[in-house]
């Protein structure tokens, strides 16, 4: 996932996952035998009043170069197109902007803060709404951009990330998205919480199923 000489762009939304990822990779630099560089990148959405000042100050404190890329993605989705189901398009546009900036900064890899719970939720979203057994991979190569996407927190549970944020007192920037907490992903998250009342192992079982299902990029 990380090799000597890598220059890794960390996508930093300012949320708990990306801030934990940035912190973990910065700490990893202190003892990992393969030396690598980090660039932190945040995207504005053109909506709301997201203030990335705390993130900028934190990056300065830990010694990571930080770039804020201005975009109008939120305006395009909510005001120009008035999308009824905006999440997929938003994710695609944000990925494109992040990848382009990463290439401009000379990075060969992009690190995203997806964790184990995200992988399970994506599996159910794909199954319920697309009719296919699929989730994202720990490592993905984008041949058009000549970039590798890596997800170093893929085996980390969301509750562990929340614990890190609390214990390390990491700065968090609230999402300006109009539909934050009202999405199909939130519905799946709530559904899993309900199912866990009867089966505490349901997330572990689903994650195990992902590893055994021969999904591209996954293996036992």
LINCOR-V230540 format. One record per helix or strand. SS is the DSSP state (A for helix, B for strand). FROM is the first residue (numbers start at 0). TO is the last residue. If there is no record, write none. Layout:
ss,from,to
SS,FROM,TO
SS,FROM,TO
This chain:
ss,from,to
B,6,10
A,15,27
B,36,42
A,52,61
B,64,68
A,72,79
A,86,103
B,108,110
A,115,129
B,138,141
B,146,149
A,157,167
A,183,195
A,201,211
